[in-house]
Amino acid sequence: MRAKKEGRDNSLDARAAFCGRALKAVIALIALVAVVVSVPALSRADFPLASLLIYCIGMGFIAMPLCLYHELLLQRRMHGA
């Protein structure tokens, strides 16, 4: 019984660690894409609206759910559920 719980804890730790790394990679990728899209607007006096939209939409609809899932995994690991 104890080995089964330890195996479940190790699995939860591994998923939490993977999700944390994935979250960091996704945030970095969204920021990089936003910067690349804003480069053409820097030579003009235009505001890089496409870059702002990519960043906001990417953070809101991709990174935020992943962040909430990572937080859920961490809470489960903390409470031992």
All heavy atoms as a GROMACS GRO file, in nm:
protein
  611
    1MET      N    1   0.083  -0.120   0.000
    1MET     CA    2   0.000   0.000   0.000
    1MET      C    3   0.087   0.125   0.000
    1MET      O    4   0.060   0.220  -0.071
    1MET     CB    5  -0.090  -0.006   0.124
    1MET     CG    6  -0.184   0.108   0.135
    1MET     SD    7  -0.319   0.080   0.022
    1MET     CE    8  -0.431   0.198   0.078
    2ARG      N    9   0.192   0.121   0.080
    2ARG     CA   10   0.282   0.236   0.090
    2ARG      C   11   0.357   0.259  -0.041
    2ARG      O   12   0.378   0.373  -0.082
    2ARG     CB   13   0.380   0.212   0.205
    2ARG     CG   14   0.469   0.329   0.236
    2ARG     CD   15   0.544   0.294   0.363
    2ARG     NE   16   0.624   0.378   0.432
    2ARG     CZ   17   0.612   0.502   0.475
    2ARG    NH1   18   0.524   0.561   0.452
    2ARG    NH2   19   0.689   0.571   0.542
    3ALA      N   20   0.396   0.149  -0.106
    3ALA     CA   21   0.469   0.161  -0.233
    3ALA      C   22   0.379   0.223  -0.340
    3ALA      O   23   0.425   0.300  -0.424
    3ALA     CB   24   0.519   0.025  -0.278
    4LYS      N   25   0.250   0.189  -0.336
    4LYS     CA   26   0.157   0.245  -0.433
    4LYS      C   27   0.144   0.396  -0.414
    4LYS      O   28   0.142   0.472  -0.510
    4LYS     CB   29   0.020   0.178  -0.417
    4LYS     CG   30  -0.079   0.216  -0.523
    4LYS     CD   31  -0.206   0.137  -0.505
    4LYS     CE   32  -0.306   0.174  -0.612
    4LYS     NZ   33  -0.430   0.100  -0.597
    5LYS      N   34   0.138   0.441  -0.288
    5LYS     CA   35   0.127   0.585  -0.260
    5LYS      C   36   0.255   0.657  -0.300
    5LYS      O   37   0.250   0.766  -0.355
    5LYS     CB   38   0.096   0.608  -0.113
    5LYS     CG   39   0.074   0.754  -0.083
    5LYS     CD   40   0.032   0.780   0.056
    5LYS     CE   41   0.011   0.930   0.068
    5LYS     NZ   42  -0.010   0.980   0.193
    6GLU      N   43   0.369   0.596  -0.271
    6GLU     CA   44   0.497   0.658  -0.310
    6GLU      C   45   0.509   0.668  -0.462
    6GLU      O   46   0.558   0.767  -0.514
    6GLU     CB   47   0.614   0.580  -0.252
    6GLU     CG   48   0.630   0.597  -0.103
    6GLU     CD   49   0.745   0.514  -0.047
    6GLU    OE1   50   0.821   0.457  -0.126
    6GLU    OE2   51   0.757   0.508   0.076
    7GLY      N   52   0.461   0.567  -0.532
    7GLY     CA   53   0.463   0.571  -0.678
    7GLY      C   54   0.375   0.681  -0.732
    7GLY      O   55   0.408   0.749  -0.828
    8ARG      N   56   0.259   0.698  -0.668
    8ARG     CA   57   0.167   0.805  -0.708
    8ARG      C   58   0.229   0.941  -0.680
    8ARG      O   59   0.216   1.034  -0.759
    8ARG     CB   60   0.036   0.790  -0.634
    8ARG     CG   61  -0.075   0.868  -0.691
    8ARG     CD   62  -0.207   0.838  -0.627
    8ARG     NE   63  -0.195   0.754  -0.509
    8ARG     CZ   64  -0.290   0.730  -0.424
    8ARG    NH1   65  -0.407   0.785  -0.441
    8ARG    NH2   66  -0.272   0.651  -0.320
    9ASP      N   67   0.296   0.956  -0.564
    9ASP     CA   68   0.363   1.082  -0.531
    9ASP      C   69   0.475   1.113  -0.630
    9ASP      O   70   0.490   1.228  -0.671
    9ASP     CB   71   0.419   1.078  -0.389
    9ASP     CG   72   0.311   1.083  -0.283
    9ASP    OD1   73   0.196   1.120  -0.316
    9ASP    OD2   74   0.341   1.049  -0.167
   10ASN      N   75   0.551   1.010  -0.668
   10ASN     CA   76   0.658   1.032  -0.766
   10ASN      C   77   0.601   1.073  -0.901
   10ASN      O   78   0.657   1.158  -0.970
   10ASN     CB   79   0.743   0.906  -0.780
   10ASN     CG   80   0.829   0.882  -0.658
   10ASN    OD1   81   0.856   0.973  -0.580
   10ASN    ND2   82   0.869   0.758  -0.638
   11SER      N   83   0.489   1.011  -0.938
   11SER     CA   84   0.425   1.046  -1.064
   11SER      C   85   0.375   1.191  -1.060
   11SER      O   86   0.389   1.264  -1.157
   11SER     CB   87   0.308   0.951  -1.090
   11SER     OG   88   0.234   0.994  -1.200
   12LEU      N   89   0.317   1.230  -0.947
   12LEU     CA   90   0.268   1.367  -0.933
   12LEU      C   91   0.384   1.467  -0.934
   12LEU      O   92   0.374   1.573  -0.996
   12LEU     CB   93   0.188   1.380  -0.803
   12LEU     CG   94   0.106   1.506  -0.785
   12LEU    CD1   95   0.005   1.522  -0.897
   12LEU    CD2   96   0.036   1.502  -0.651
   13ASP      N   97   0.494   1.433  -0.869
   13ASP     CA   98   0.612   1.519  -0.871
   13ASP      C   99   0.666   1.535  -1.013
   13ASP      O  100   0.702   1.646  -1.054
   13ASP     CB  101   0.722   1.462  -0.782
   13ASP     CG  102   0.691   1.474  -0.634
   13ASP    OD1  103   0.600   1.552  -0.599
   13ASP    OD2  104   0.758   1.406  -0.554
   14ALA      N  105   0.670   1.424  -1.086
   14ALA     CA  106   0.720   1.430  -1.223
   14ALA      C  107   0.629   1.514  -1.312
   14ALA      O  108   0.678   1.594  -1.393
   14ALA     CB  109   0.733   1.289  -1.280
   15ARG      N  110   0.497   1.498  -1.295
   15ARG     CA  111   0.405   1.578  -1.376
   15ARG      C  112   0.414   1.726  -1.341
   15ARG      O  113   0.410   1.812  -1.428
   15ARG     CB  114   0.261   1.531  -1.356
   15ARG     CG  115   0.230   1.407  -1.431
   15ARG     CD  116   0.083   1.379  -1.436
   15ARG     NE  117   0.017   1.407  -1.309
   15ARG     CZ  118  -0.105   1.371  -1.280
   15ARG    NH1  119  -0.177   1.305  -1.368
   15ARG    NH2  120  -0.159   1.400  -1.163
   16ALA      N  121   0.428   1.757  -1.212
   16ALA     CA  122   0.440   1.897  -1.170
   16ALA      C  123   0.569   1.959  -1.224
   16ALA      O  124   0.568   2.073  -1.270
   16ALA     CB  125   0.435   1.907  -1.018
   17ALA      N  126   0.677   1.884  -1.219
   17ALA     CA  127   0.804   1.936  -1.271
   17ALA      C  128   0.797   1.957  -1.422
   17ALA      O  129   0.843   2.060  -1.474
   17ALA     CB  130   0.918   1.840  -1.236
   18PHE      N  131   0.739   1.861  -1.493
   18PHE     CA  132   0.726   1.874  -1.638
   18PHE      C  133   0.637   1.993  -1.674
   18PHE      O  134   0.669   2.071  -1.764
   18PHE     CB  135   0.668   1.745  -1.699
   18PHE     CG  136   0.641   1.757  -1.845
   18PHE    CD1  137   0.744   1.754  -1.937
   18PHE    CD2  138   0.512   1.774  -1.892
   18PHE    CE1  139   0.720   1.766  -2.073
   18PHE    CE2  140   0.486   1.787  -2.027
   18PHE     CZ  141   0.590   1.782  -2.118
   19CYS      N  142   0.526   2.007  -1.602
   19CYS     CA  143   0.434   2.117  -1.630
   19CYS      C  144   0.501   2.252  -1.601
   19CYS      O  145   0.480   2.348  -1.674
   19CYS     CB  146   0.308   2.100  -1.546
   19CYS     SG  147   0.177   2.213  -1.589
   20GLY      N  148   0.582   2.259  -1.497
   20GLY     CA  149   0.654   2.383  -1.467
   20GLY      C  150   0.753   2.420  -1.576
   20GLY      O  151   0.761   2.537  -1.617
   21ARG      N  152   0.824   2.320  -1.626
   21ARG     CA  153   0.917   2.347  -1.737
   21ARG      C  154   0.842   2.387  -1.864
   21ARG      O  155   0.884   2.477  -1.936
   21ARG     CB  156   1.006   2.225  -1.762
   21ARG     CG  157   1.109   2.202  -1.654
   21ARG     CD  158   1.209   2.094  -1.693
   21ARG     NE  159   1.148   1.965  -1.718
   21ARG     CZ  160   1.127   1.871  -1.625
   21ARG    NH1  161   1.164   1.892  -1.502
   21ARG    NH2  162   1.072   1.756  -1.658
   22ALA      N  163   0.732   2.319  -1.890
   22ALA     CA  164   0.652   2.352  -2.008
   22ALA      C  165   0.596   2.493  -1.998
   22ALA      O  166   0.592   2.566  -2.096
   22ALA     CB  167   0.538   2.251  -2.024
   23LEU      N  168   0.552   2.532  -1.878
   23LEU     CA  169   0.500   2.667  -1.858
   23LEU      C  170   0.606   2.772  -1.888
   23LEU      O  171   0.580   2.870  -1.957
   23LEU     CB  172   0.449   2.682  -1.715
   23LEU     CG  173   0.396   2.818  -1.672
   23LEU    CD1  174   0.276   2.857  -1.757
   23LEU    CD2  175   0.360   2.818  -1.526
   24LYS      N  176   0.727   2.750  -1.837
   24LYS     CA  177   0.836   2.845  -1.864
   24LYS      C  178   0.868   2.853  -2.013
   24LYS      O  179   0.892   2.961  -2.068
   24LYS     CB  180   0.960   2.806  -1.785
   24LYS     CG  181   0.943   2.825  -1.636
   24LYS     CD  182   1.062   2.770  -1.561
   24LYS     CE  183   1.034   2.772  -1.412
   24LYS     NZ  184   1.134   2.699  -1.336
   25ALA      N  185   0.867   2.738  -2.079
   25ALA     CA  186   0.897   2.736  -2.223
   25ALA      C  187   0.787   2.806  -2.303
   25ALA      O  188   0.817   2.881  -2.397
   25ALA     CB  189   0.912   2.591  -2.270
   26VAL      N  190   0.663   2.785  -2.266
   26VAL     CA  191   0.551   2.849  -2.336
   26VAL      C  192   0.556   3.000  -2.319
   26VAL      O  193   0.538   3.076  -2.416
   26VAL     CB  194   0.416   2.791  -2.289
   26VAL    CG1  195   0.299   2.878  -2.330
   26VAL    CG2  196   0.398   2.650  -2.342
   27ILE      N  197   0.581   3.045  -2.197
   27ILE     CA  198   0.590   3.190  -2.173
   27ILE      C  199   0.705   3.251  -2.253
   27ILE      O  200   0.690   3.357  -2.314
   27ILE     CB  201   0.604   3.219  -2.022
   27ILE    CG1  202   0.472   3.188  -1.952
   27ILE    CG2  203   0.644   3.364  -1.998
   27ILE    CD1  204   0.479   3.195  -1.801
   28ALA      N  205   0.819   3.184  -2.255
   28ALA     CA  206   0.933   3.234  -2.332
   28ALA      C  207   0.902   3.236  -2.481
   28ALA      O  208   0.937   3.332  -2.551
   28ALA     CB  209   1.056   3.148  -2.304
   29LEU      N  210   0.835   3.133  -2.530
   29LEU     CA  211   0.801   3.128  -2.672
   29LEU      C  212   0.702   3.238  -2.710
   29LEU      O  213   0.719   3.304  -2.814
   29LEU     CB  214   0.742   2.990  -2.706
   29LEU     CG  215   0.708   2.967  -2.852
   29LEU    CD1  216   0.835   2.968  -2.936
   29LEU    CD2  217   0.635   2.837  -2.868
   30ILE      N  218   0.602   3.261  -2.628
   30ILE     CA  219   0.504   3.367  -2.656
   30ILE      C  220   0.574   3.503  -2.657
   30ILE      O  221   0.550   3.585  -2.745
   30ILE     CB  222   0.390   3.365  -2.552
   30ILE    CG1  223   0.303   3.241  -2.572
   30ILE    CG2  224   0.304   3.491  -2.563
   30ILE    CD1  225   0.205   3.216  -2.459
   31ALA      N  226   0.660   3.527  -2.560
   31ALA     CA  227   0.732   3.655  -2.554
   31ALA      C  228   0.823   3.671  -2.675
   31ALA      O  229   0.832   3.781  -2.733
   31ALA     CB  230   0.812   3.664  -2.425
   32LEU      N  231   0.891   3.564  -2.716
   32LEU     CA  232   0.980   3.570  -2.832
   32LEU      C  233   0.902   3.601  -2.960
   32LEU      O  234   0.943   3.686  -3.040
   32LEU     CB  235   1.057   3.439  -2.846
   32LEU     CG  236   1.155   3.433  -2.961
   32LEU    CD1  237   1.270   3.530  -2.938
   32LEU    CD2  238   1.207   3.293  -2.978
   33VAL      N  239   0.788   3.534  -2.978
   33VAL     CA  240   0.706   3.560  -3.097
   33VAL      C  241   0.656   3.704  -3.096
   33VAL      O  242   0.657   3.771  -3.200
   33VAL     CB  243   0.589   3.460  -3.105
   33VAL    CG1  244   0.488   3.501  -3.210
   33VAL    CG2  245   0.639   3.320  -3.133
   34ALA      N  246   0.616   3.754  -2.980
   34ALA     CA  247   0.568   3.892  -2.972
   34ALA      C  248   0.679   3.991  -3.007
   34ALA      O  249   0.656   4.091  -3.075
   34ALA     CB  250   0.514   3.921  -2.832
   35VAL      N  251   0.800   3.964  -2.962
   35VAL     CA  252   0.913   4.052  -2.994
   35VAL      C  253   0.944   4.047  -3.143
   35VAL      O  254   0.966   4.151  -3.207
   35VAL     CB  255   1.038   4.014  -2.910
   35VAL    CG1  256   1.162   4.081  -2.964
   35VAL    CG2  257   1.016   4.052  -2.765
   36VAL      N  258   0.945   3.928  -3.201
   36VAL     CA  259   0.974   3.915  -3.344
   36VAL      C  260   0.870   3.988  -3.428
   36VAL      O  261   0.903   4.054  -3.526
   36VAL     CB  262   0.984   3.765  -3.383
   36VAL    CG1  263   0.985   3.747  -3.533
   36VAL    CG2  264   1.108   3.703  -3.321
   37VAL      N  265   0.744   3.978  -3.389
   37VAL     CA  266   0.638   4.045  -3.464
   37VAL      C  267   0.649   4.196  -3.450
   37VAL      O  268   0.612   4.271  -3.541
   37VAL     CB  269   0.500   3.993  -3.417
   37VAL    CG1  270   0.387   4.076  -3.472
   37VAL    CG2  271   0.482   3.848  -3.458
   38SER      N  272   0.701   4.244  -3.339
   38SER     CA  273   0.708   4.389  -3.318
   38SER      C  274   0.827   4.454  -3.388
   38SER      O  275   0.830   4.576  -3.402
   38SER     CB  276   0.716   4.420  -3.168
   38SER     OG  277   0.842   4.384  -3.115
   39VAL      N  278   0.924   4.378  -3.434
   39VAL     CA  279   1.043   4.435  -3.495
   39VAL      C  280   1.011   4.524  -3.617
   39VAL      O  281   1.065   4.634  -3.626
   39VAL     CB  282   1.146   4.324  -3.530
   39VAL    CG1  283   1.256   4.376  -3.619
   39VAL    CG2  284   1.202   4.265  -3.403
   40PRO      N  285   0.925   4.482  -3.710
   40PRO     CA  286   0.897   4.572  -3.823
   40PRO      C  287   0.834   4.705  -3.781
   40PRO      O  288   0.856   4.807  -3.846
   40PRO     CB  289   0.799   4.493  -3.910
   40PRO     CG  290   0.822   4.352  -3.874
   40PRO     CD  291   0.862   4.352  -3.729
   41ALA      N  292   0.758   4.706  -3.675
   41ALA     CA  293   0.693   4.830  -3.630
   41ALA      C  294   0.792   4.924  -3.562
   41ALA      O  295   0.764   5.043  -3.547
   41ALA     CB  296   0.578   4.799  -3.536
   42LEU      N  297   0.906   4.873  -3.520
   42LEU     CA  298   1.004   4.958  -3.452
   42LEU      C  299   1.071   5.056  -3.546
   42LEU      O  300   1.116   5.163  -3.503
   42LEU     CB  301   1.109   4.872  -3.382
   42LEU     CG  302   1.058   4.783  -3.269
   42LEU    CD1  303   1.171   4.698  -3.213
   42LEU    CD2  304   0.992   4.864  -3.160
   43SER      N  305   1.078   5.024  -3.674
   43SER     CA  306   1.141   5.115  -3.770
   43SER      C  307   1.047   5.228  -3.810
   43SER      O  308   1.092   5.327  -3.865
   43SER     CB  309   1.186   5.036  -3.893
   43SER     OG  310   1.074   4.982  -3.960
   44ARG      N  311   0.919   5.210  -3.783
   44ARG     CA  312   0.821   5.314  -3.812
   44ARG      C  313   0.774   5.374  -3.680
   44ARG      O  314   0.815   5.334  -3.574
   44ARG     CB  315   0.702   5.252  -3.887
   44ARG     CG  316   0.742   5.186  -4.019
   44ARG     CD  317   0.620   5.132  -4.093
   44ARG     NE  318   0.531   5.052  -4.009
   44ARG     CZ  319   0.529   4.919  -4.008
   44ARG    NH1  320   0.614   4.851  -4.082
   44ARG    NH2  321   0.442   4.854  -3.933
   45ALA      N  322   0.687   5.470  -3.691
   45ALA     CA  323   0.632   5.532  -3.571
   45ALA      C  324   0.504   5.464  -3.526
   45ALA      O  325   0.432   5.516  -3.444
   45ALA     CB  326   0.607   5.680  -3.597
   46ASP      N  327   0.477   5.345  -3.580
   46ASP     CA  328   0.354   5.272  -3.545
   46ASP      C  329   0.369   5.199  -3.413
   46ASP      O  330   0.479   5.156  -3.375
   46ASP     CB  331   0.321   5.169  -3.653
   46ASP     CG  332   0.291   5.233  -3.787
   46ASP    OD1  333   0.261   5.354  -3.789
   46ASP    OD2  334   0.298   5.162  -3.888
   47PHE      N  335   0.256   5.184  -3.347
   47PHE     CA  336   0.254   5.103  -3.226
   47PHE      C  337   0.241   4.957  -3.269
   47PHE      O  338   0.156   4.924  -3.353
   47PHE     CB  339   0.135   5.143  -3.137
   47PHE     CG  340   0.130   5.066  -3.009
   47PHE    CD1  341   0.215   5.100  -2.904
   47PHE    CD2  342   0.042   4.963  -2.992
   47PHE    CE1  343   0.211   5.030  -2.786
   47PHE    CE2  344   0.037   4.892  -2.874
   47PHE     CZ  345   0.123   4.926  -2.770
   48PRO      N  346   0.321   4.867  -3.212
   48PRO     CA  347   0.316   4.726  -3.254
   48PRO      C  348   0.192   4.655  -3.198
   48PRO      O  349   0.199   4.577  -3.104
   48PRO     CB  350   0.444   4.667  -3.200
   48PRO     CG  351   0.481   4.755  -3.086
   48PRO     CD  352   0.429   4.892  -3.119
   49LEU      N  353   0.077   4.683  -3.257
   49LEU     CA  354  -0.049   4.627  -3.208
   49LEU      C  355  -0.054   4.475  -3.222
   49LEU      O  356  -0.104   4.406  -3.133
   49LEU     CB  357  -0.166   4.691  -3.284
   49LEU     CG  358  -0.305   4.653  -3.236
   49LEU    CD1  359  -0.324   4.698  -3.092
   49LEU    CD2  360  -0.410   4.715  -3.326
   50ALA      N  361  -0.001   4.422  -3.331
   50ALA     CA  362  -0.002   4.277  -3.350
   50ALA      C  363   0.078   4.208  -3.239
   50ALA      O  364   0.037   4.103  -3.188
   50ALA     CB  365   0.056   4.242  -3.487
   51SER      N  366   0.188   4.268  -3.201
   51SER     CA  367   0.270   4.212  -3.094
   51SER      C  368   0.194   4.211  -2.962
   51SER      O  369   0.196   4.113  -2.887
   51SER     CB  370   0.399   4.292  -3.080
   51SER     OG  371   0.473   4.249  -2.970
   52LEU      N  372   0.125   4.319  -2.933
   52LEU     CA  373   0.046   4.327  -2.810
   52LEU      C  374  -0.066   4.224  -2.810
   52LEU      O  375  -0.090   4.158  -2.708
   52LEU     CB  376  -0.011   4.468  -2.795
   52LEU     CG  377  -0.097   4.493  -2.672
   52LEU    CD1  378  -0.013   4.479  -2.546
   52LEU    CD2  379  -0.159   4.630  -2.679
   53LEU      N  380  -0.132   4.208  -2.923
   53LEU     CA  381  -0.239   4.109  -2.932
   53LEU      C  382  -0.187   3.967  -2.914
   53LEU      O  383  -0.247   3.886  -2.844
   53LEU     CB  384  -0.313   4.122  -3.065
   53LEU     CG  385  -0.400   4.245  -3.080
   53LEU    CD1  386  -0.456   4.254  -3.221
   53LEU    CD2  387  -0.512   4.242  -2.978
   54ILE      N  388  -0.076   3.935  -2.979
   54ILE     CA  389  -0.017   3.803  -2.965
   54ILE      C  390   0.021   3.775  -2.821
   54ILE      O  391  -0.006   3.668  -2.767
   54ILE     CB  392   0.106   3.788  -3.058
   54ILE    CG1  393   0.060   3.777  -3.202
   54ILE    CG2  394   0.189   3.665  -3.020
   54ILE    CD1  395   0.171   3.783  -3.303
   55TYR      N  396   0.080   3.873  -2.756
   55TYR     CA  397   0.122   3.854  -2.617
   55TYR      C  398   0.002   3.836  -2.524
   55TYR      O  399  -0.002   3.744  -2.444
   55TYR     CB  400   0.207   3.974  -2.572
   55TYR     CG  401   0.268   3.955  -2.436
   55TYR    CD1  402   0.380   3.874  -2.420
   55TYR    CD2  403   0.214   4.015  -2.325
   55TYR    CE1  404   0.436   3.853  -2.295
   55TYR    CE2  405   0.269   3.995  -2.200
   55TYR     CZ  406   0.380   3.915  -2.186
   55TYR     OH  407   0.434   3.895  -2.062
   56CYS      N  408  -0.097   3.921  -2.538
   56CYS     CA  409  -0.215   3.914  -2.450
   56CYS      C  410  -0.295   3.786  -2.473
   56CYS      O  411  -0.335   3.718  -2.378
   56CYS     CB  412  -0.304   4.035  -2.469
   56CYS     SG  413  -0.230   4.186  -2.408
   57ILE      N  414  -0.320   3.753  -2.597
   57ILE     CA  415  -0.397   3.633  -2.627
   57ILE      C  416  -0.318   3.508  -2.588
   57ILE      O  417  -0.374   3.414  -2.531
   57ILE     CB  418  -0.436   3.630  -2.776
   57ILE    CG1  419  -0.539   3.740  -2.804
   57ILE    CG2  420  -0.490   3.495  -2.817
   57ILE    CD1  421  -0.566   3.764  -2.949
   58GLY      N  422  -0.190   3.508  -2.616
   58GLY     CA  423  -0.107   3.392  -2.579
   58GLY      C  424  -0.100   3.371  -2.429
   58GLY      O  425  -0.113   3.259  -2.379
   59MET      N  426  -0.083   3.478  -2.356
   59MET     CA  427  -0.077   3.466  -2.210
   59MET      C  428  -0.213   3.430  -2.151
   59MET      O  429  -0.222   3.351  -2.058
   59MET     CB  430  -0.026   3.595  -2.147
   59MET     CG  431   0.120   3.621  -2.170
   59MET     SD  432   0.218   3.491  -2.097
   59MET     CE  433   0.378   3.555  -2.126
   60GLY      N  434  -0.317   3.488  -2.206
   60GLY     CA  435  -0.450   3.464  -2.150
   60GLY      C  436  -0.507   3.328  -2.181
   60GLY      O  437  -0.570   3.265  -2.096
   61PHE      N  438  -0.486   3.280  -2.303
   61PHE     CA  439  -0.551   3.156  -2.346
   61PHE      C  440  -0.459   3.035  -2.352
   61PHE      O  441  -0.508   2.922  -2.364
   61PHE     CB  442  -0.618   3.175  -2.482
   61PHE     CG  443  -0.733   3.271  -2.477
   61PHE    CD1  444  -0.721   3.398  -2.529
   61PHE    CD2  445  -0.851   3.234  -2.418
   61PHE    CE1  446  -0.826   3.488  -2.524
   61PHE    CE2  447  -0.958   3.322  -2.412
   61PHE     CZ  448  -0.945   3.449  -2.465
   62ILE      N  449  -0.329   3.054  -2.344
   62ILE     CA  450  -0.237   2.941  -2.348
   62ILE      C  451  -0.162   2.928  -2.216
   62ILE      O  452  -0.165   2.824  -2.151
   62ILE     CB  453  -0.138   2.953  -2.465
   62ILE    CG1  454  -0.215   2.954  -2.597
   62ILE    CG2  455  -0.037   2.840  -2.463
   62ILE    CD1  456  -0.131   2.988  -2.716
   63ALA      N  457  -0.096   3.035  -2.174
   63ALA     CA  458  -0.013   3.027  -2.054
   63ALA      C  459  -0.095   3.024  -1.926
   63ALA      O  460  -0.059   2.954  -1.832
   63ALA     CB  461   0.086   3.144  -2.052
   64MET      N  462  -0.204   3.097  -1.920
   64MET     CA  463  -0.282   3.101  -1.796
   64MET      C  464  -0.344   2.966  -1.760
   64MET      O  465  -0.333   2.923  -1.645
   64MET     CB  466  -0.389   3.210  -1.803
   64MET     CG  467  -0.460   3.232  -1.671
   64MET     SD  468  -0.351   3.271  -1.532
   64MET     CE  469  -0.291   3.431  -1.578
   65PRO      N  470  -0.409   2.894  -1.854
   65PRO     CA  471  -0.459   2.761  -1.816
   65PRO      C  472  -0.347   2.666  -1.775
   65PRO      O  473  -0.363   2.586  -1.682
   65PRO     CB  474  -0.529   2.712  -1.943
   65PRO     CG  475  -0.564   2.836  -2.016
   65PRO     CD  476  -0.455   2.934  -1.986
   66LEU      N  477  -0.233   2.676  -1.842
   66LEU     CA  478  -0.120   2.591  -1.805
   66LEU      C  479  -0.069   2.628  -1.666
   66LEU      O  480  -0.034   2.540  -1.586
   66LEU     CB  481  -0.009   2.606  -1.909
   66LEU     CG  482   0.109   2.511  -1.901
   66LEU    CD1  483   0.062   2.367  -1.908
   66LEU    CD2  484   0.206   2.539  -2.013
   67CYS      N  485  -0.068   2.754  -1.634
   67CYS     CA  486  -0.028   2.801  -1.501
   67CYS      C  487  -0.125   2.750  -1.394
   67CYS      O  488  -0.083   2.706  -1.287
   67CYS     CB  489  -0.021   2.953  -1.499
   67CYS     SG  490   0.034   3.021  -1.343
   68LEU      N  491  -0.254   2.756  -1.422
   68LEU     CA  492  -0.354   2.707  -1.326
   68LEU      C  493  -0.342   2.556  -1.306
   68LEU      O  494  -0.356   2.507  -1.194
   68LEU     CB  495  -0.494   2.745  -1.374
   68LEU     CG  496  -0.526   2.893  -1.371
   68LEU    CD1  497  -0.661   2.920  -1.436
   68LEU    CD2  498  -0.521   2.948  -1.230
   69TYR      N  499  -0.315   2.482  -1.412
   69TYR     CA  500  -0.296   2.338  -1.399
   69TYR      C  501  -0.170   2.308  -1.316
   69TYR      O  502  -0.171   2.218  -1.232
   69TYR     CB  503  -0.286   2.274  -1.538
   69TYR     CG  504  -0.265   2.125  -1.533
   69TYR    CD1  505  -0.364   2.042  -1.482
   69TYR    CD2  506  -0.148   2.067  -1.580
   69TYR    CE1  507  -0.346   1.905  -1.477
   69TYR    CE2  508  -0.129   1.931  -1.575
   69TYR     CZ  509  -0.228   1.850  -1.523
   69TYR     OH  510  -0.209   1.714  -1.518
   70HIS      N  511  -0.065   2.383  -1.339
   70HIS     CA  512   0.058   2.365  -1.261
   70HIS      C  513   0.032   2.394  -1.113
   70HIS      O  514   0.079   2.321  -1.026
   70HIS     CB  515   0.168   2.456  -1.316
   70HIS     CG  516   0.299   2.437  -1.248
   70HIS    ND1  517   0.359   2.537  -1.178
   70HIS    CD2  518   0.382   2.330  -1.239
   70HIS    CE1  519   0.473   2.493  -1.129
   70HIS    NE2  520   0.488   2.369  -1.164
   71GLU      N  521  -0.043   2.497  -1.085
   71GLU     CA  522  -0.078   2.530  -0.946
   71GLU      C  523  -0.160   2.418  -0.883
   71GLU      O  524  -0.140   2.383  -0.767
   71GLU     CB  525  -0.154   2.662  -0.941
   71GLU     CG  526  -0.185   2.706  -0.801
   71GLU     CD  527  -0.257   2.838  -0.796
   71GLU    OE1  528  -0.263   2.908  -0.898
   71GLU    OE2  529  -0.308   2.872  -0.687
   72LEU      N  530  -0.253   2.361  -0.959
   72LEU     CA  531  -0.333   2.249  -0.909
   72LEU      C  532  -0.245   2.130  -0.874
   72LEU      O  533  -0.261   2.067  -0.769
   72LEU     CB  534  -0.439   2.209  -1.013
   72LEU     CG  535  -0.521   2.086  -0.980
   72LEU    CD1  536  -0.621   2.120  -0.870
   72LEU    CD2  537  -0.592   2.035  -1.103
   73LEU      N  538  -0.150   2.100  -0.962
   73LEU     CA  539  -0.058   1.989  -0.935
   73LEU      C  540   0.026   2.015  -0.809
   73LEU      O  541   0.047   1.925  -0.727
   73LEU     CB  542   0.035   1.965  -1.054
   73LEU     CG  543  -0.029   1.907  -1.179
   73LEU    CD1  544   0.074   1.901  -1.290
   73LEU    CD2  545  -0.086   1.770  -1.152
   74LEU      N  546   0.071   2.138  -0.793
   74LEU     CA  547   0.149   2.172  -0.674
   74LEU      C  548   0.067   2.162  -0.547
   74LEU      O  549   0.115   2.116  -0.444
   74LEU     CB  550   0.209   2.311  -0.689
   74LEU     CG  551   0.318   2.326  -0.795
   74LEU    CD1  552   0.362   2.471  -0.805
   74LEU    CD2  553   0.436   2.236  -0.766
   75GLN      N  554  -0.059   2.204  -0.553
   75GLN     CA  555  -0.145   2.193  -0.436
   75GLN      C  556  -0.174   2.048  -0.402
   75GLN      O  557  -0.174   2.010  -0.285
   75GLN     CB  558  -0.277   2.268  -0.460
   75GLN     CG  559  -0.262   2.418  -0.453
   75GLN     CD  560  -0.393   2.490  -0.481
   75GLN    OE1  561  -0.493   2.428  -0.517
   75GLN    NE2  562  -0.390   2.620  -0.466
   76ARG      N  563  -0.196   1.966  -0.501
   76ARG     CA  564  -0.218   1.823  -0.477
   76ARG      C  565  -0.095   1.760  -0.415
   76ARG      O  566  -0.105   1.676  -0.325
   76ARG     CB  567  -0.252   1.750  -0.607
   76ARG     CG  568  -0.392   1.769  -0.650
   76ARG     CD  569  -0.420   1.681  -0.768
   76ARG     NE  570  -0.554   1.700  -0.817
   76ARG     CZ  571  -0.599   1.645  -0.928
   76ARG    NH1  572  -0.521   1.568  -1.001
   76ARG    NH2  573  -0.722   1.668  -0.966
   77ARG      N  574   0.020   1.797  -0.464
   77ARG     CA  575   0.144   1.743  -0.409
   77ARG      C  576   0.164   1.788  -0.265
   77ARG      O  577   0.207   1.711  -0.180
   77ARG     CB  578   0.262   1.786  -0.495
   77ARG     CG  579   0.392   1.718  -0.454
   77ARG     CD  580   0.503   1.761  -0.541
   77ARG     NE  581   0.542   1.897  -0.501
   77ARG     CZ  582   0.640   1.964  -0.553
   77ARG    NH1  583   0.711   1.913  -0.650
   77ARG    NH2  584   0.669   2.084  -0.511
   78MET      N  585   0.127   1.913  -0.237
   78MET     CA  586   0.144   1.969  -0.102
   78MET      C  587   0.051   1.900  -0.001
   78MET      O  588   0.092   1.871   0.110
   78MET     CB  589   0.116   2.119  -0.105
   78MET     CG  590   0.156   2.189   0.022
   78MET     SD  591   0.332   2.213   0.028
   78MET     CE  592   0.340   2.378  -0.029
   79HIS      N  593  -0.072   1.874  -0.045
   79HIS     CA  594  -0.170   1.816   0.047
   79HIS      C  595  -0.168   1.663   0.044
   79HIS      O  596  -0.241   1.601   0.120
   79HIS     CB  597  -0.309   1.867   0.014
   79HIS     CG  598  -0.324   2.015   0.036
   79HIS    ND1  599  -0.300   2.075   0.157
   79HIS    CD2  600  -0.356   2.114  -0.049
   79HIS    CE1  601  -0.319   2.205   0.145
   79HIS    NE2  602  -0.353   2.233   0.021
   80GLY      N  603  -0.093   1.606  -0.045
   80GLY     CA  604  -0.080   1.460  -0.050
   80GLY      C  605  -0.204   1.388  -0.103
   80GLY      O  606  -0.228   1.275  -0.071
   81ALA      N  607  -0.283   1.457  -0.183
   81ALA     CA  608  -0.404   1.394  -0.236
   81ALA      C  609  -0.374   1.312  -0.359
   81ALA      O  610  -0.283   1.328  -0.428
   81ALA     CB  611  -0.507   1.500  -0.270
   0.00000   0.00000   0.00000
